[in-house]
Amino acid sequence: MTDDISLLIKEAKPLYFARKRRNNVIKTVAAVFVCAFMLSWLSPKNYAYQYSDVWASEIYVTENGSVIEDMGLPVDEYGLLAVV
């Protein structure tokens, strides 16, 4: 009787561990897909790239005056606040 049970255990042992390994792989793959889906769902969709050209803005300010001058305050030749 115990020999029959031992033989059944020896026969079922590789199948049990193969099934357990397969289930662990399936769970791992499902968890990776869920994490990837959540990351893609939570990530921002619109990327607003703001181009900043320092030289172009300096040329614009030089050509169009300065903010201080537009406010009516005295400015020097560089568009900076003039101390009177």
C-alpha positions as CSV (number, residue, x, y, z in Angstrom):
1,M,0.0,0.0,0.0
2,T,2.7,2.5,0.9
3,D,4.7,1.4,-2.1
4,D,1.7,2.3,-4.3
5,I,1.5,5.7,-2.7
6,S,5.2,6.3,-3.1
7,L,5.0,5.4,-6.8
8,L,2.1,7.7,-7.3
9,I,4.0,10.6,-5.5
10,K,7.1,9.9,-7.6
11,E,5.0,9.9,-10.8
12,A,3.1,13.1,-9.9
13,K,6.0,15.1,-8.5
14,P,7.4,16.3,-11.9
15,L,3.9,17.0,-13.2
16,Y,3.1,19.0,-10.1
17,F,6.2,21.1,-10.3
18,A,5.8,21.7,-14.0
19,R,2.3,22.9,-13.5
20,K,3.4,25.1,-10.6
21,R,6.2,26.6,-12.7
22,R,3.8,27.2,-15.6
23,N,1.3,28.9,-13.4
24,N,4.0,31.1,-11.9
25,V,5.2,32.1,-15.4
26,I,1.6,32.9,-16.4
27,K,1.1,35.0,-13.3
28,T,4.4,36.9,-13.9
29,V,3.6,37.6,-17.5
30,A,0.1,38.8,-16.5
31,A,1.6,41.1,-13.8
32,V,4.1,42.6,-16.3
33,F,1.2,43.3,-18.8
34,V,-0.9,44.9,-16.0
35,C,2.0,47.1,-14.9
36,A,2.8,48.1,-18.4
37,F,-0.8,48.9,-19.1
38,M,-1.1,51.0,-15.9
39,L,2.1,52.9,-16.6
40,S,0.9,53.7,-20.1
41,W,-2.5,54.7,-18.8
42,L,-1.1,56.9,-16.1
43,S,1.6,58.6,-18.2
44,P,0.9,62.0,-19.7
45,K,-0.3,61.9,-23.3
46,N,0.5,65.4,-24.5
47,Y,4.1,66.5,-24.5
48,A,4.4,70.2,-24.8
49,Y,7.8,71.0,-26.0
50,Q,8.7,74.6,-25.4
51,Y,11.4,75.9,-27.8
52,S,13.5,78.6,-26.1
53,D,15.8,80.5,-28.3
54,V,17.8,83.0,-26.2
55,W,19.2,84.8,-29.2
56,A,15.9,85.2,-30.9
57,S,14.3,86.6,-27.7
58,E,17.2,89.0,-27.2
59,I,16.8,90.3,-30.8
60,Y,13.1,90.6,-30.3
61,V,13.6,92.7,-27.1
62,T,16.2,94.8,-28.9
63,E,14.0,95.5,-31.9
64,N,10.7,96.1,-30.0
65,G,12.0,97.9,-26.9
66,S,11.8,96.6,-23.4
67,V,9.1,96.0,-20.8
68,I,10.4,98.8,-18.6
69,E,10.2,101.2,-21.5
70,D,6.6,100.0,-22.3
71,M,5.7,100.8,-18.7
72,G,6.8,104.4,-19.3
73,L,9.9,104.4,-17.1
74,P,13.2,106.0,-18.2
75,V,15.6,103.5,-19.9
76,D,19.1,103.8,-21.2
77,E,20.3,102.7,-24.7
78,Y,20.3,99.1,-23.6
79,G,16.7,99.1,-22.5
80,L,17.7,98.9,-18.8
81,L,16.2,101.1,-16.1
82,A,18.0,104.4,-16.1
83,V,18.8,105.9,-12.7
84,V,17.9,109.6,-12.8
